[in-house]
């Protein structure tokens, strides 16, 4: 394999639309890029995704002589990339609320759905333990806050993924669960030492490695007690080679999180960071958006090899690991696909995930008042809100009564207007979206609760909002602010369905 082809195997790139643009095609033809990542922006329907994957494989196979990894972040729930005519499962914490075999079934159904369209690598499950309730980027993407149980549930999802015929990836090593900064926007820091990390963050990764996980994604997080040089894990040789490879014995593919995230691009530069990540021990670096940056990375890595800044023996070992991963994908494209029964099973999973805190849900009465913010993209990794209706308007149309939509962090004027509108209501139903991180939403909840009326609060993302319930109010953990969640919630607010989910948080008292 010549140098261009070899370096191309070490890079995963993306493009902006639902078809390959000229920049991406040129990137593959000229730089021999061997892997691609897809996002919601690339997918409009099952038929279009299938066609796109076929065209991607034809181009990359012809230009590189190797099978491409076609990757996607299809975690389910708030991180969902597939179109609405495909099966999108609930997210990790919702699956944990269902329990039983739901995580395995979600992984297996997702894998068959992806494989049938030509996607062969799911960047899931999340192995992060959400030990910090103030975490702005993980939250419901985690299977919980108790390391052993979160590990077991994540590994069930992994097993389903592998048995469904595609690769799985555990993320974000060595742990993103105790951060208070979104690495898409800044550079998080975790001050824990090795002993603390062993009992929480590292435990799921140890178990995943023992279970044979084929790939692990790095985190753009500073761990100063592991790496004193102020380098995030993605760029740290101490963490990727010393800890993950040598101490934990991981022999699969190490892939970076996107090197265009601000944690890298803003503080180190994408090309510089990607080259440093490869030198630190990453097998594949992900440049998700910009062809010019992927091209610059390829040129930089070739120069590092030619000038001896990268060890050729280590480089070749990484190529071997990538080749072994691709050999697991040697089966023909397509597969058994999914069925209407699978779609119905996933619909029931979502309903079974809804969890009640301090119930029962009150009677709505003749004049229910629905309020709260409209759909919010709470993190850059979350799916765009698409055509999701606002919770208050949707519920008023479905159940009667009146509605008032607020901003996601309402000010004093909005709160006063909501309180005035609620005064003559028979019941107040408030929809929240990460209110525990939004003082205005918490103030609205408190002010409405002070009216003393029957009240229910539906937490439409993180369940930590329900720690702030007014006295006597019922709380519902619904896990995601999506059209399908709103549709399912109607029957629960109308008391036609019984709650069966259990909030899977051990260290949080609801």
MOVEN-V169436 format. One record per residue. N is the residue number from 1. OMEGA is omega in radians with two decimals (* if undefined). Layout:
BEGIN
n=N omega=OMEGA
n=N omega=OMEGA
END
This chain:
BEGIN
n=1 omega=-3.13
n=2 omega=-2.98
n=3 omega=-3.13
n=4 omega=3.13
n=5 omega=-3.12
n=6 omega=3.14
n=7 omega=3.12
n=8 omega=3.10
n=9 omega=-3.06
n=10 omega=-3.06
n=11 omega=3.01
n=12 omega=-3.05
n=13 omega=3.10
n=14 omega=3.14
n=15 omega=-2.88
n=16 omega=-2.94
n=17 omega=-3.10
n=18 omega=2.98
n=19 omega=3.11
n=20 omega=3.09
n=21 omega=-3.07
n=22 omega=-3.13
n=23 omega=-3.12
n=24 omega=3.13
n=25 omega=3.11
n=26 omega=3.12
n=27 omega=3.14
n=28 omega=-3.08
n=29 omega=-3.04
n=30 omega=-3.09
n=31 omega=3.07
n=32 omega=3.12
n=33 omega=-2.96
n=34 omega=-3.05
n=35 omega=-3.06
n=36 omega=3.05
n=37 omega=-3.13
n=38 omega=3.09
n=39 omega=3.12
n=40 omega=-3.13
n=41 omega=-3.09
n=42 omega=-2.95
n=43 omega=3.06
n=44 omega=3.13
n=45 omega=3.08
n=46 omega=-3.11
n=47 omega=-3.13
n=48 omega=3.13
n=49 omega=3.12
n=50 omega=3.12
n=51 omega=-3.13
n=52 omega=3.14
n=53 omega=3.10
n=54 omega=-3.13
n=55 omega=3.08
n=56 omega=-3.12
n=57 omega=3.13
n=58 omega=-3.13
n=59 omega=-3.02
n=60 omega=3.07
n=61 omega=-3.08
n=62 omega=-3.08
n=63 omega=-3.06
n=64 omega=-3.09
n=65 omega=-3.10
n=66 omega=3.05
n=67 omega=3.06
n=68 omega=2.84
n=69 omega=3.05
n=70 omega=-2.96
n=71 omega=-3.14
n=72 omega=3.02
n=73 omega=-3.14
n=74 omega=3.13
n=75 omega=-2.99
n=76 omega=3.12
n=77 omega=-3.04
n=78 omega=3.06
n=79 omega=-3.05
n=80 omega=-3.10
n=81 omega=-3.03
n=82 omega=-3.13
n=83 omega=-3.03
n=84 omega=3.07
n=85 omega=3.10
n=86 omega=-3.10
n=87 omega=3.07
n=88 omega=-3.07
n=89 omega=2.98
n=90 omega=3.13
n=91 omega=-2.98
n=92 omega=-3.07
n=93 omega=3.05
n=94 omega=3.09
n=95 omega=3.09
n=96 omega=3.10
n=97 omega=3.09
n=98 omega=-3.13
n=99 omega=-3.13
n=100 omega=-3.11
n=101 omega=-3.09
n=102 omega=3.12
n=103 omega=3.10
n=104 omega=-3.10
n=105 omega=3.11
n=106 omega=3.11
n=107 omega=-3.08
n=108 omega=3.12
n=109 omega=3.11
n=110 omega=-3.13
n=111 omega=3.12
n=112 omega=3.11
n=113 omega=-3.14
n=114 omega=-3.06
n=115 omega=-3.13
n=116 omega=3.12
n=117 omega=3.11
n=118 omega=3.06
n=119 omega=-3.04
n=120 omega=-3.04
n=121 omega=3.08
n=122 omega=3.14
n=123 omega=-3.12
n=124 omega=0.24
n=125 omega=2.94
n=126 omega=3.09
n=127 omega=-3.14
n=128 omega=3.05
n=129 omega=-3.04
n=130 omega=-3.06
n=131 omega=3.13
n=132 omega=-3.12
n=133 omega=-3.14
n=134 omega=-3.14
n=135 omega=-3.06
n=136 omega=-2.99
n=137 omega=-3.14
n=138 omega=3.06
n=139 omega=-3.07
n=140 omega=3.05
n=141 omega=3.12
n=142 omega=3.08
n=143 omega=3.07
n=144 omega=-3.09
n=145 omega=3.12
n=146 omega=-2.94
n=147 omega=-3.08
n=148 omega=-3.09
n=149 omega=3.11
n=150 omega=3.11
n=151 omega=-3.08
n=152 omega=-3.14
n=153 omega=3.11
n=154 omega=-3.13
n=155 omega=3.03
n=156 omega=3.07
n=157 omega=3.11
n=158 omega=-3.13
n=159 omega=3.10
n=160 omega=3.13
n=161 omega=-3.11
n=162 omega=3.14
n=163 omega=3.04
n=164 omega=2.96
n=165 omega=3.08
n=166 omega=3.13
n=167 omega=3.06
n=168 omega=-3.14
n=169 omega=3.07
n=170 omega=-3.10
n=171 omega=0.13
n=172 omega=-3.00
n=173 omega=-0.01
n=174 omega=3.05
n=175 omega=-3.12
n=176 omega=-2.99
n=177 omega=-3.09
n=178 omega=3.13
n=179 omega=3.08
n=180 omega=3.13
n=181 omega=3.05
n=182 omega=-3.08
n=183 omega=2.98
n=184 omega=-3.01
n=185 omega=-3.09
n=186 omega=-3.08
n=187 omega=-3.10
n=188 omega=3.13
n=189 omega=3.06
n=190 omega=-3.03
n=191 omega=-3.06
n=192 omega=3.02
n=193 omega=-3.04
n=194 omega=-3.08
n=195 omega=3.11
n=196 omega=3.14
n=197 omega=-3.13
n=198 omega=-3.07
n=199 omega=-3.09
n=200 omega=-2.98
n=201 omega=-3.01
n=202 omega=-3.06
n=203 omega=3.13
n=204 omega=3.14
n=205 omega=3.06
n=206 omega=-3.11
n=207 omega=3.13
n=208 omega=3.11
n=209 omega=3.11
n=210 omega=-3.12
n=211 omega=3.05
n=212 omega=3.12
n=213 omega=-3.02
n=214 omega=-3.09
n=215 omega=3.08
n=216 omega=3.11
n=217 omega=-3.14
n=218 omega=3.06
n=219 omega=3.05
n=220 omega=-3.06
n=221 omega=3.06
n=222 omega=3.02
n=223 omega=-2.98
n=224 omega=3.13
n=225 omega=2.96
n=226 omega=-3.07
n=227 omega=-3.05
n=228 omega=-3.03
n=229 omega=-3.09
n=230 omega=3.02
n=231 omega=3.05
n=232 omega=-3.09
n=233 omega=-3.13
n=234 omega=-3.06
n=235 omega=-3.03
n=236 omega=3.06
n=237 omega=3.09
n=238 omega=-3.06
n=239 omega=-3.06
n=240 omega=-3.13
n=241 omega=-3.08
n=242 omega=-3.07
n=243 omega=-3.01
n=244 omega=-3.11
n=245 omega=-2.94
n=246 omega=-3.11
n=247 omega=-3.10
n=248 omega=3.03
n=249 omega=-3.14
n=250 omega=-3.12
n=251 omega=-3.13
n=252 omega=-3.07
n=253 omega=2.98
n=254 omega=3.14
n=255 omega=3.13
n=256 omega=2.86
n=257 omega=-3.04
n=258 omega=-3.11
n=259 omega=3.05
n=260 omega=3.06
n=261 omega=-3.04
n=262 omega=-3.14
n=263 omega=3.10
n=264 omega=-3.02
n=265 omega=-3.06
n=266 omega=-3.01
n=267 omega=-3.06
n=268 omega=-3.01
n=269 omega=-3.05
n=270 omega=-3.10
n=271 omega=3.12
n=272 omega=-3.14
n=273 omega=3.14
n=274 omega=3.10
n=275 omega=3.12
n=276 omega=3.13
n=277 omega=3.08
n=278 omega=3.10
n=279 omega=-3.13
n=280 omega=3.12
n=281 omega=3.07
n=282 omega=3.09
n=283 omega=-3.13
n=284 omega=3.01
n=285 omega=-3.04
n=286 omega=3.07
n=287 omega=-2.81
n=288 omega=-2.88
n=289 omega=-2.87
n=290 omega=-3.10
n=291 omega=-3.12
n=292 omega=3.12
n=293 omega=3.06
n=294 omega=3.10
n=295 omega=3.11
n=296 omega=3.10
n=297 omega=3.13
n=298 omega=3.14
n=299 omega=-3.13
n=300 omega=-3.12
n=301 omega=3.08
n=302 omega=3.12
n=303 omega=3.11
n=304 omega=3.09
n=305 omega=-3.09
n=306 omega=-3.11
n=307 omega=3.04
n=308 omega=3.11
n=309 omega=3.01
n=310 omega=3.10
n=311 omega=-3.11
n=312 omega=3.13
n=313 omega=3.10
n=314 omega=3.13
n=315 omega=-3.13
n=316 omega=3.09
n=317 omega=3.08
n=318 omega=3.09
n=319 omega=3.11
n=320 omega=3.13
n=321 omega=3.11
n=322 omega=3.13
n=323 omega=3.12
n=324 omega=3.11
n=325 omega=-3.12
n=326 omega=3.08
n=327 omega=3.11
n=328 omega=-3.09
n=329 omega=-3.03
n=330 omega=3.14
n=331 omega=3.14
n=332 omega=3.07
n=333 omega=-3.14
n=334 omega=-3.11
n=335 omega=-3.09
n=336 omega=-3.13
n=337 omega=3.14
n=338 omega=-3.04
n=339 omega=3.03
n=340 omega=3.11
n=341 omega=3.08
n=342 omega=3.14
n=343 omega=3.12
n=344 omega=3.10
n=345 omega=3.13
n=346 omega=3.08
n=347 omega=3.12
n=348 omega=3.08
n=349 omega=-3.12
n=350 omega=3.13
n=351 omega=-3.12
n=352 omega=-3.14
n=353 omega=-3.09
n=354 omega=-3.01
n=355 omega=-3.08
n=356 omega=3.08
n=357 omega=3.08
n=358 omega=3.12
n=359 omega=0.02
n=360 omega=3.01
n=361 omega=-3.11
n=362 omega=3.01
n=363 omega=-3.11
n=364 omega=-3.13
n=365 omega=-3.03
n=366 omega=-3.06
n=367 omega=3.11
n=368 omega=3.11
n=369 omega=-3.12
n=370 omega=3.14
n=371 omega=-3.10
n=372 omega=-3.07
n=373 omega=2.99
n=374 omega=-3.11
n=375 omega=-3.04
n=376 omega=2.98
n=377 omega=-2.95
n=378 omega=3.12
n=379 omega=-3.14
n=380 omega=3.11
n=381 omega=-3.12
n=382 omega=3.10
n=383 omega=3.00
n=384 omega=-3.03
n=385 omega=3.08
n=386 omega=-3.09
n=387 omega=-3.12
n=388 omega=3.11
n=389 omega=3.07
n=390 omega=-3.12
n=391 omega=-3.07
n=392 omega=-3.10
n=393 omega=-3.12
n=394 omega=-3.07
n=395 omega=3.11
n=396 omega=3.12
n=397 omega=-3.09
n=398 omega=-2.96
n=399 omega=-3.09
n=400 omega=-3.12
n=401 omega=-3.10
n=402 omega=-3.02
n=403 omega=3.01
n=404 omega=3.13
n=405 omega=3.13
n=406 omega=2.96
n=407 omega=-3.10
n=408 omega=3.05
n=409 omega=-2.95
n=410 omega=3.11
n=411 omega=-3.06
n=412 omega=3.14
n=413 omega=3.11
n=414 omega=-3.12
n=415 omega=3.13
n=416 omega=3.13
n=417 omega=3.13
n=418 omega=3.12
n=419 omega=3.13
n=420 omega=-3.13
n=421 omega=-3.08
n=422 omega=-2.97
n=423 omega=-3.08
n=424 omega=-3.07
n=425 omega=3.06
n=426 omega=-3.10
n=427 omega=3.11
n=428 omega=3.05
n=429 omega=-3.08
n=430 omega=3.02
n=431 omega=-3.13
n=432 omega=3.06
n=433 omega=-3.06
n=434 omega=3.11
n=435 omega=-3.12
n=436 omega=3.08
n=437 omega=-3.07
n=438 omega=-3.08
n=439 omega=-3.13
n=440 omega=3.10
n=441 omega=3.12
n=442 omega=3.12
n=443 omega=3.09
n=444 omega=3.13
n=445 omega=-3.12
n=446 omega=-3.11
n=447 omega=3.11
n=448 omega=3.12
n=449 omega=-3.12
n=450 omega=3.09
n=451 omega=3.08
n=452 omega=-3.14
n=453 omega=3.00
n=454 omega=-2.98
n=455 omega=3.00
n=456 omega=3.10
n=457 omega=3.08
n=458 omega=3.10
n=459 omega=-2.99
n=460 omega=2.88
n=461 omega=-3.07
n=462 omega=-3.12
n=463 omega=-3.09
n=464 omega=3.04
n=465 omega=-3.03
n=466 omega=3.01
n=467 omega=-3.05
n=468 omega=-3.12
n=469 omega=3.00
n=470 omega=3.12
n=471 omega=3.08
n=472 omega=-3.11
n=473 omega=3.03
n=474 omega=3.13
n=475 omega=3.12
n=476 omega=3.00
n=477 omega=-3.10
n=478 omega=2.89
n=479 omega=-3.08
n=480 omega=3.10
n=481 omega=-3.11
n=482 omega=3.12
n=483 omega=-3.11
n=484 omega=3.11
n=485 omega=3.10
n=486 omega=3.13
n=487 omega=-3.12
n=488 omega=-3.09
n=489 omega=-3.08
n=490 omega=-3.09
n=491 omega=3.12
n=492 omega=3.08
n=493 omega=3.11
n=494 omega=3.07
n=495 omega=3.09
n=496 omega=3.11
n=497 omega=-3.11
n=498 omega=3.12
n=499 omega=3.11
n=500 omega=-3.13
n=501 omega=3.08
n=502 omega=-3.11
n=503 omega=-3.00
n=504 omega=3.13
n=505 omega=-3.03
n=506 omega=-2.98
n=507 omega=3.11
n=508 omega=-3.09
n=509 omega=3.10
n=510 omega=*
END
